[in-house]
Amino acid sequence: MPDATMLTAADIARLAGVTRATVSHWRRRHPDFPAPTGGTSASPAYERAKVEEWLRTQRRLPARGQAEALWLALRPEAHAVPGLAETLLRLARGEPAPDDPAGRAITLAAAAHGPVRLFQDLHARMVAAVAPGADKVPAPLAALMAGLLGPRGTVLDPACATGTLLVAARERGARALYGEEKHAALAAVTAVRLALGGGISEVRAVPAICSPEESEAVDAVVCRPPFKEQGVRPEPGDPRWTYGSPPRTESELMWLQHCLSRTAPGGRVVLLLPPAVAARPTGRAIRAELAARGALRAVIALPPGAAAPAHLGLHVWVLTNPPVPGPRRVLFADGSSCADGRGVDWPRLSRLVLSAWREVSELGTVVPDEHRRAVPAAALLDGEVDLTPSLHVSARDLDAGVLASMTEGLRGELDLRLKAVRRLAARLSFLPADDAPDGSSTVDDLVRAGDVAILRAEVPQVGDVVLRGVGERRVPTVITGDNAEAAGSRYVLRPAAGRLDPWFLAGYLSGPANQALLDRGPALTAAVVRRLTVPAADRARQRELGRAFKALQEFEEAAEAVAATGRTLRRTLEDGLGGGVLEPL
């Protein structure tokens, strides 16, 4: 790693959030700018402490947390990132860091909030440095997949990437976690992530899938395997191909059988797969064997945007390594409607999927509706063995009694939602404003004052304000916990605690003038974000206005929930009428 005590002109530009040309301007125009103390004439180096003090005096040093400051100080190359992670693990275990500039800087940064918190704050940057784009499973989806897995003793992810699925499995009660990852540096970072979480864990760097593993069987496997993996050649006679030798074009079915082979009898496998795996003609024979022999338990359709690639509605497959092969019913659940213009409705999707899974696990079947149906495995074996959930979930198979029960439930839900809208509407009382706001600040002004930070490659946290970068209308959104999955390119505005209210910020960024800027052009840029304006207000006034903006948001969400329930009720009755199951009064 570079010497953390020295800065180049490029480092100073990153530290201050400006261009190198601005730094050159400061050097020429400000006699008190620190003189270089090292480097070369072409690339002078400056003492970090003196530069930071000058920037602070000039009010040009943005407020940054320990993690961001440490990262800017170390500027680690990809090969050095595992060493940074290992140092934090040593500190967490009470061991000293290496006695070098980097080790001392890490120790100092960890002293404020502890090495575990520092690792968590640095994790997204580490992943971006060693394997950009590796974190493909958002936390809400990982929690959903872990819910399908259930409490299991030993859990493996043979393509673990950042370990998000294993972390979710631990939260569901897994006793021991095992990960495998072909990218060695990423495997090292993930090993530290799991170790810092406590319990038993091991992550190994392993080669490609087509190297049969001889290892102890685990209770469960959860995985997002590589999609359309190239250069993988299945060897005929490989003992893992229990359900048929997969063609070279069916790499996902290779991974599926590889995962099944790693489980003990009765073990469960939960996989995130592209939708084409359910229907490609080349995989028909293997799909038929999985269904006929009782290995296939469920196929669940997710809405587009649930995970990358965001334009596809991916599928979650649930499989069992059956101790006694035999046909069963296969659950099909279609959650593709659990999304709107703001993203995936994770609570609704989780309720839909997990309730159906519990029902089919306990009773062997489900009461069918427009989102779910349990189909006898034998009924899947004709034709192309297409396992696409939407083909198997249909209201035409409902009888009048089931439709009546569904209608009654939807009417009750609609009544509750209408009451919620009326309650929230009663809170929307406003008076004419006496005076216009006294001045305003741009986001750039707020950044320079340390009131907010603009982050680009960052996982949103509760209280952040997210601006979508590409596509859909860019409505500033406050992260509340349920909506942290926000897919796609984005900018994250992180208000400084106690200095800027996030609802106040998001509310005014949604105003007409700002919205015109946000919606201009095909892609959002940092320059546009910095030009957005908010009025000047003290902290008490911010909280007052923030509460009002939050109330408006809650009212809109409740009104949209009424509309969604009304549409579901209409479709249910429409399907019953169209299918000849219902008659009008």
C-alpha positions in Angstrom: 0.0 0.0 0.0 1.2 3.6 -0.5 2.6 5.6 2.4 -0.6 6.8 4.2 1.2 9.9 5.5 1.9 11.4 2.1 -0.4 12.7 -0.7 0.0 13.4 -4.4 -2.0 16.1 -6.2 -4.4 13.4 -7.4 -4.8 12.2 -3.8 -5.6 15.8 -2.6 -8.2 16.1 -5.4 -9.9 12.9 -4.2 -9.7 14.0 -0.6 -11.3 17.4 -1.3 -13.7 16.2 -3.9 -12.4 18.5 -6.6 -10.4 18.1 -9.9 -6.6 18.1 -10.2 -6.8 21.4 -12.0 -8.4 22.9 -8.9 -5.5 21.6 -6.7 -3.0 23.2 -9.2 -5.0 26.5 -8.9 -4.7 26.4 -5.1 -1.0 25.8 -5.2 -0.5 28.9 -7.5 -3.0 31.3 -5.8 -2.6 30.5 -2.1 0.9 31.2 -0.7 0.0 29.3 2.5 -0.7 26.1 0.6 1.7 23.4 2.1 5.0 23.0 0.2 5.9 19.5 -1.1 8.2 17.5 1.1 8.8 14.5 -1.2 8.1 12.9 -4.5 9.6 14.3 -7.7 9.3 17.6 -9.6 6.8 16.0 -11.9 4.8 14.4 -9.1 5.4 16.1 -5.8 4.2 14.6 -2.5 2.8 16.5 0.4 2.5 15.7 4.1 -1.1 14.5 4.7 -1.5 16.2 8.1 -0.5 19.7 6.7 -2.8 19.3 3.7 -5.8 18.3 5.8 -5.2 21.2 8.2 -5.0 23.6 5.3 -8.2 22.2 3.7 -9.9 22.3 7.1 -8.9 26.0 7.6 -10.3 26.8 4.1 -13.5 24.9 4.8 -12.8 22.6 1.9 -12.4 19.3 3.7 -15.6 17.3 3.4 -16.9 15.5 6.5 -16.0 11.8 6.2 -16.3 8.8 8.4 -13.3 6.7 9.6 -13.8 4.2 6.8 -13.7 6.7 3.9 -10.8 8.6 5.4 -8.8 5.3 5.9 -9.5 4.2 2.3 -8.4 7.5 0.9 -5.3 7.3 3.0 -4.3 3.8 2.1 -5.4 3.7 -1.6 -5.0 -0.1 -1.6 -4.4 -1.9 -4.9 -6.5 -5.0 -5.5 -3.7 -7.3 -4.3 -3.4 -5.5 -1.0 -7.1 -5.6 -0.1 -7.0 -9.1 1.5 -4.2 -7.8 3.7 -6.3 -4.9 4.9 -9.2 -7.3 5.7 -6.8 -9.7 7.5 -5.4 -6.8 9.6 -8.9 -5.9 10.7 -9.6 -9.6 11.7 -6.4 -9.6 13.7 -7.4 -6.5 15.6 -10.9 -8.0 16.2 -9.2 -11.0 17.8 -7.1 -8.8 20.0 -3.9 -9.3 18.0 -1.6 -6.4 17.0 -1.6 -5.0 13.4 1.7 -5.1 11.5 4.1 -2.3 12.6 4.2 -0.3 9.4 2.4 2.9 8.2 -0.6 1.0 6.9 -0.9 -1.1 10.0 -0.7 2.0 12.2 -3.3 3.8 10.1 -5.7 0.9 10.4 -5.2 0.6 14.1 -5.9 4.3 14.6 -9.1 4.2 12.4 -10.3 1.1 14.2 -9.9 2.7 17.6 -13.0 4.9 17.1 -15.7 2.3 16.4 -14.0 -1.0 16.5 -12.5 -3.2 13.7 -15.8 -5.0 13.0 -17.7 -1.8 12.3 -14.8 -0.5 10.3 -14.7 -3.7 8.1 -18.5 -3.4 7.5 -18.1 0.2 6.4 -15.2 -0.7 4.1 -16.7 -3.9 2.7 -18.3 -2.5 -0.4 -15.1 -0.7 -1.3 -13.0 -3.8 -0.8 -15.4 -5.8 -3.1 -15.4 -3.1 -5.7 -11.5 -3.1 -5.7 -11.0 -6.9 -6.0 -14.0 -8.0 -8.0 -16.3 -5.2 -9.3 -19.9 -6.4 -9.6 -19.4 -9.5 -7.5 -22.2 -8.7 -5.0 -25.2 -9.8 -7.1 -27.6 -10.9 -4.4 -29.3 -8.0 -2.4 -29.8 -8.6 1.3 -33.7 -8.9 1.1 -33.4 -11.6 -1.6 -30.8 -13.4 0.5 -33.1 -13.3 3.5 -35.9 -14.8 1.3 -33.7 -17.6 0.0 -32.5 -18.3 3.5 -36.1 -18.5 4.6 -36.8 -21.2 2.0 -33.7 -23.0 3.3 -34.9 -23.1 6.8 -32.7 -23.6 9.9 -29.9 -26.0 8.9 -26.8 -27.0 10.7 -24.2 -26.8 8.0 -24.6 -24.7 4.9 -22.5 -24.4 1.8 -22.3 -21.8 -1.0 -20.0 -23.2 -3.7 -20.0 -19.8 -5.6 -20.2 -17.6 -2.6 -18.8 -14.3 -4.0 -19.3 -11.8 -1.1 -20.9 -14.3 1.2 -24.3 -12.5 1.5 -26.3 -15.7 1.2 -24.2 -17.4 3.9 -24.7 -14.4 6.2 -28.5 -14.7 5.7 -28.3 -18.5 6.4 -26.4 -17.7 9.7 -29.2 -15.3 10.7 -31.7 -18.2 10.1 -29.8 -20.4 12.5 -27.0 -22.1 10.5 -24.3 -23.5 12.8 -21.4 -23.7 10.3 -20.9 -21.9 7.1 -18.7 -23.1 4.2 -18.0 -21.0 1.1 -16.1 -21.6 -2.2 -15.0 -18.9 -4.6 -12.8 -19.1 -7.7 -11.5 -15.5 -7.2 -8.8 -15.8 -4.5 -8.8 -12.2 -3.3 -12.6 -12.1 -3.0 -12.5 -15.4 -1.2 -10.0 -13.9 1.3 -12.3 -10.9 2.0 -15.4 -13.0 2.3 -13.5 -15.3 4.8 -12.9 -12.3 7.0 -16.5 -11.2 6.7 -17.8 -14.5 7.9 -15.2 -14.9 10.6 -16.1 -11.5 12.1 -19.7 -12.6 12.3 -18.7 -15.4 14.8 -19.3 -19.1 14.8 -17.8 -21.7 12.5 -16.9 -20.6 9.0 -14.5 -21.5 6.2 -14.0 -20.0 2.7 -11.7 -21.6 0.2 -10.5 -20.5 -3.2 -11.4 -23.3 -5.6 -11.1 -23.9 -9.4 -14.0 -24.3 -11.8 -17.0 -26.5 -11.1 -15.9 -29.5 -13.2 -13.4 -30.7 -10.6 -15.4 -33.3 -8.6 -15.2 -32.6 -4.9 -14.6 -35.2 -2.3 -15.7 -33.5 0.8 -18.1 -34.1 3.7 -21.8 -33.6 2.7 -23.6 -30.6 4.2 -27.2 -30.1 5.3 -28.0 -27.5 2.8 -26.7 -25.5 -0.2 -27.7 -21.9 -1.1 -26.2 -20.4 -4.2 -26.4 -17.9 -7.0 -24.2 -19.8 -9.6 -22.6 -18.1 -12.6 -25.1 -17.6 -15.4 -24.2 -19.0 -18.9 -20.7 -19.9 -17.7 -18.3 -20.4 -20.6 -15.6 -23.0 -21.1 -17.1 -25.6 -18.7 -17.1 -29.1 -20.2 -19.0 -31.8 -18.3 -17.1 -35.1 -18.2 -19.2 -38.1 -19.2 -19.6 -40.5 -16.3 -19.1 -37.8 -13.6 -20.9 -39.2 -10.5 -22.5 -35.8 -9.9 -24.7 -36.1 -13.0 -27.3 -38.2 -11.3 -30.2 -36.7 -13.2 -28.5 -36.7 -16.6 -25.3 -35.5 -18.2 -25.8 -31.8 -18.9 -25.1 -30.3 -22.3 -22.3 -27.7 -22.5 -25.0 -25.0 -23.0 -26.6 -25.9 -19.7 -24.0 -24.7 -17.2 -26.7 -23.8 -14.7 -27.9 -27.4 -14.7 -24.3 -28.5 -14.1 -24.2 -26.3 -11.0 -27.6 -27.5 -9.9 -26.5 -31.1 -9.9 -23.2 -30.2 -8.4 -25.0 -28.5 -5.5 -27.3 -31.5 -5.0 -24.2 -33.8 -4.9 -22.8 -31.8 -2.0 -25.8 -32.4 0.3 -26.5 -35.4 2.5 -29.7 -37.4 1.9 -32.7 -35.1 2.8 -30.5 -32.0 2.3 -32.1 -28.9 0.7 -30.8 -26.8 -2.1 -32.0 -23.2 -2.9 -30.7 -21.6 -6.1 -31.1 -18.3 -7.9 -31.3 -19.1 -11.7 -32.1 -17.2 -14.9 -35.7 -17.9 -16.2 -34.4 -19.6 -19.4 -33.3 -22.7 -17.3 -37.0 -23.5 -16.7 -37.8 -23.8 -20.4 -34.7 -24.4 -22.7 -35.2 -27.5 -24.8 -31.7 -28.7 -24.1 -32.4 -29.1 -20.5 -35.8 -30.9 -20.9 -34.5 -34.4 -20.0 -32.8 -33.3 -16.8 -35.8 -31.2 -15.7 -38.0 -34.3 -16.2 -35.8 -36.4 -14.1 -35.7 -33.8 -11.3 -39.5 -33.7 -11.2 -40.1 -37.4 -11.7 -37.7 -38.5 -8.9 -38.9 -36.0 -6.3 -35.9 -33.7 -6.3 -37.7 -30.6 -7.6 -39.8 -29.0 -4.8 -40.5 -25.4 -6.0 -39.9 -22.8 -8.8 -40.6 -19.2 -7.8 -40.7 -16.3 -10.2 -39.2 -13.0 -9.0 -40.1 -9.5 -10.3 -37.6 -7.8 -12.6 -35.2 -5.8 -10.5 -35.0 -8.3 -7.7 -31.4 -9.0 -8.6 -28.9 -8.4 -11.4 -29.5 -8.5 -14.3 -32.3 -6.1 -13.4 -34.2 -6.5 -16.7 -34.9 -10.2 -16.0 -37.4 -11.8 -13.7 -35.1 -14.4 -12.2 -36.3 -17.7 -10.7 -35.6 -19.3 -7.3 -35.5 -23.1 -7.4 -35.9 -25.3 -4.3 -34.7 -28.9 -4.5 -34.2 -31.8 -2.2 -31.7 -34.6 -2.2 -34.5 -37.2 -1.7 -33.6 -40.0 0.7 -36.3 -42.1 -1.0 -36.9 -41.0 -4.6 -40.6 -40.5 -5.5 -43.0 -38.1 -7.1 -44.4 -35.2 -5.2 -46.3 -32.0 -5.9 -44.2 -29.1 -7.1 -44.9 -25.6 -5.9 -45.1 -22.9 -8.5 -45.3 -19.3 -7.1 -45.4 -16.2 -9.3 -44.2 -13.1 -7.5 -43.6 -11.0 -10.7 -46.3 -8.5 -9.7 -44.6 -7.7 -6.4 -43.0 -4.5 -7.7 -43.9 -1.0 -8.8 -42.1 2.0 -10.2 -40.0 2.4 -7.0 -38.7 -1.2 -6.9 -39.5 -4.6 -5.4 -42.1 -4.8 -2.6 -39.9 -7.2 -0.5 -42.3 -7.6 2.4 -45.2 -8.6 0.1 -43.0 -10.9 -2.0 -41.6 -12.6 1.1 -45.1 -13.1 2.6 -46.3 -14.6 -0.7 -43.4 -17.0 -1.2 -42.8 -18.1 2.4 -46.4 -18.7 3.3 -46.9 -20.8 0.2 -43.7 -22.8 1.0 -44.8 -23.4 4.6 -48.2 -24.6 3.4 -46.8 -27.0 0.8 -44.2 -28.2 3.2 -46.7 -29.0 5.9 -49.7 -30.1 3.9 -48.2 -31.3 0.6 -50.3 -28.8 -1.4 -51.6 -25.2 -1.3 -54.9 -23.6 -1.8 -54.3 -22.2 -5.3 -54.8 -18.5 -6.2 -53.5 -16.1 -8.8 -50.0 -16.3 -7.3 -49.4 -20.0 -6.5 -50.3 -23.6 -7.3 -49.0 -27.0 -6.4 -48.8 -29.3 -9.4 -48.4 -33.1 -9.3 -45.0 -34.0 -10.6 -46.5 -36.4 -13.1 -48.4 -33.6 -14.7 -45.2 -31.8 -15.6 -43.6 -34.6 -17.6 -45.4 -34.2 -20.9 -44.2 -32.0 -23.7 -41.2 -29.6 -23.0 -41.3 -29.9 -19.2 -41.6 -26.1 -19.1 -41.3 -25.1 -15.4 -42.0 -21.4 -15.9 -44.3 -20.5 -12.9 -46.7 -18.3 -14.9 -47.7 -21.3 -17.0 -48.8 -23.3 -14.0 -50.5 -20.6 -11.9 -54.0 -20.0 -13.2 -57.4 -19.0 -11.7 -59.1 -21.3 -14.3 -58.5 -24.3 -12.0 -60.3 -22.7 -9.0 -63.7 -23.7 -7.9 -66.5 -21.4 -6.8 -65.8 -22.0 -3.1 -62.1 -21.1 -3.4 -63.0 -18.0 -5.4 -65.6 -16.9 -2.8 -63.0 -17.3 0.0 -60.4 -15.3 -2.0 -62.9 -12.6 -2.8 -64.0 -12.3 0.9 -60.3 -12.0 2.0 -59.5 -9.4 -0.6 -62.6 -7.3 0.3 -61.5 -7.5 4.0 -58.0 -6.4 3.0 -59.4 -3.6 0.8 -61.5 -2.3 3.8 -58.5 -2.2 6.1 -56.4 -0.4 3.5 -59.2 2.2 2.9 -59.3 2.8 6.7 -55.5 3.4 6.7 -55.8 5.9 3.8 -58.6 7.8 5.6 -56.5 7.9 8.8 -53.4 9.2 7.0 -55.4 11.7 4.9 -56.6 13.2 8.2 -53.0 14.1 9.0 -52.6 16.1 5.8 -53.5 19.6 7.2 -51.5 22.6 6.0 -51.7 26.4 6.2 -50.5 29.1 3.8 -46.8 29.9 4.4 -46.1 33.3 5.9 -42.8 33.9 4.3 -40.6 32.3 1.6 -37.6 30.4 2.8 -34.6 32.6 3.7 -32.1 31.6 1.2 -31.0 28.2 -0.2 -28.0 25.9 -0.6 -26.9 23.6 -3.4 -26.0 20.1 -2.6 -22.5 21.1 -3.5 -22.6 23.7 -0.7 -23.9 21.0 1.7 -21.1 18.7 0.7 -18.4 21.3 1.3 -20.0 22.2 4.7 -19.9 18.5 5.7 -23.7 18.3 6.0 -24.0 15.5 3.4 -21.8 13.1 1.5 -22.3 12.0 -2.1 -21.5 8.3 -2.6 -21.5 6.4 -5.8 -20.5 2.7 -5.3 -22.2 2.3 -1.9 -24.8 0.1 -0.3 -27.6 2.4 0.9 -28.1 2.6 4.7 -31.2 3.5 6.6 -31.5 7.3 6.5 -29.7 7.7 3.1 -31.4 9.5 0.2 -31.1 7.6 -3.0 -31.2 9.1 -6.5 -31.6 6.5 -9.3 -29.0 7.1 -12.1 -30.5 5.5 -15.2 -34.0 4.9 -16.5 -37.1 5.5 -14.5 -38.2 8.8 -13.1 -35.7 9.9 -10.5 -37.7 10.5 -7.4 -35.4 11.0 -4.4 -36.2 8.1 -1.9 -35.4 7.9 1.8 -34.1 4.4 2.7 -36.2 3.0 5.5 -35.0 -0.6 5.6 -37.6 -2.3 3.5 -36.5 -0.5 0.3 -32.7 -0.8 0.7 -32.5 -3.2 -2.3 -32.8 -0.2 -4.8 -31.5 -1.8 -8.0 -29.5 -0.2 -10.7 -27.1 2.7 -11.1 -27.7 5.3 -8.3 -26.3 8.2 -6.3 -26.5 8.0 -2.5 -26.8 11.1 -0.4 -25.8 10.4 3.2 -26.9 13.2 5.6 -24.5 13.9 8.5 -26.2 12.7 11.7 -27.8 15.5 13.6 -27.1 18.1 10.9 -29.5 17.4 8.0 -32.9 15.6 8.2 -33.2 13.0 5.4 -37.0 13.5 4.9 -36.4 17.3 4.6 -33.7 16.7 2.1 -35.6 14.2 0.0 -38.8 16.3 0.1 -37.2 19.4 -1.3 -35.1 17.5 -3.8 -38.5 16.3 -5.2 -39.7 19.8 -5.8 -40.5 21.0 -9.4 -37.2 22.8 -10.1 -35.1 20.0 -8.8 -37.2 17.4 -10.5 -36.7 19.2 -13.9 -33.0 18.8 -13.4 -33.2 15.2 -12.3 -35.3 14.1 -15.3 -33.1 15.9 -17.8 -31.0 13.6 -20.0 -30.8 9.8 -20.2 -28.4 9.4 -17.3 -27.9 11.3 -14.0 -24.5 12.8 -13.4 -22.7 14.0 -10.3 -22.6 17.5 -11.7 -26.5 17.5 -11.8 -26.7 16.2 -8.2 -24.4 19.0 -7.0 -26.7 21.6 -8.6 -29.8 20.5 -6.8 -31.0 23.0 -4.1 -32.7 22.9 -0.7 -33.9 25.9 1.4 -32.0 27.1 4.5 -33.6 25.8 7.7 -32.5 25.2 11.3 -32.6 21.7 12.7 -36.0 22.1 14.4 -37.6 23.5 11.2 -36.0 20.6 9.2 -37.6 18.0 11.5 -41.0 19.8 11.2 -40.9 19.8 7.4 -39.4 16.4 7.3 -42.3 14.9 9.2 -44.7 16.6 6.8 -42.9 15.1 3.7 -42.9 11.7 5.4 -46.6 11.9 6.0 -47.2 12.6 2.3 -45.0 9.6 1.4 -46.9 7.3 3.7 -50.2 8.5 2.4 -49.1 7.9 -1.2 -48.0 4.4 -0.4 -51.3 3.6 1.4 -53.3 4.9 -1.6 -51.2 2.8 -4.0 -51.8 -0.3 -1.8 -55.6 0.3 -2.1 -55.2 0.5 -5.8 -53.1 -2.7 -5.9 -55.6 -4.6 -3.8 -58.5 -3.3 -6.0 -56.7 -4.5 -9.1 -56.2 -8.0 -7.6 -59.8 -8.2 -6.6 -60.9 -7.2 -10.1 -58.5 -9.7 -11.8 -59.7 -12.5 -9.4 -63.4 -11.9 -10.2 -62.6 -11.3 -13.9 -60.8 -14.7 -14.1 -63.7 -16.4 -12.4 -66.2 -14.9 -14.8 -64.0 -15.5 -17.9 -63.3 -19.1 -16.8 -67.0 -19.9 -16.3 -66.6 -20.5 -12.6 -68.7 -17.4 -11.5 -71.9 -15.9 -12.7 -73.1 -12.3 -12.2 -76.0 -11.7 -9.8 
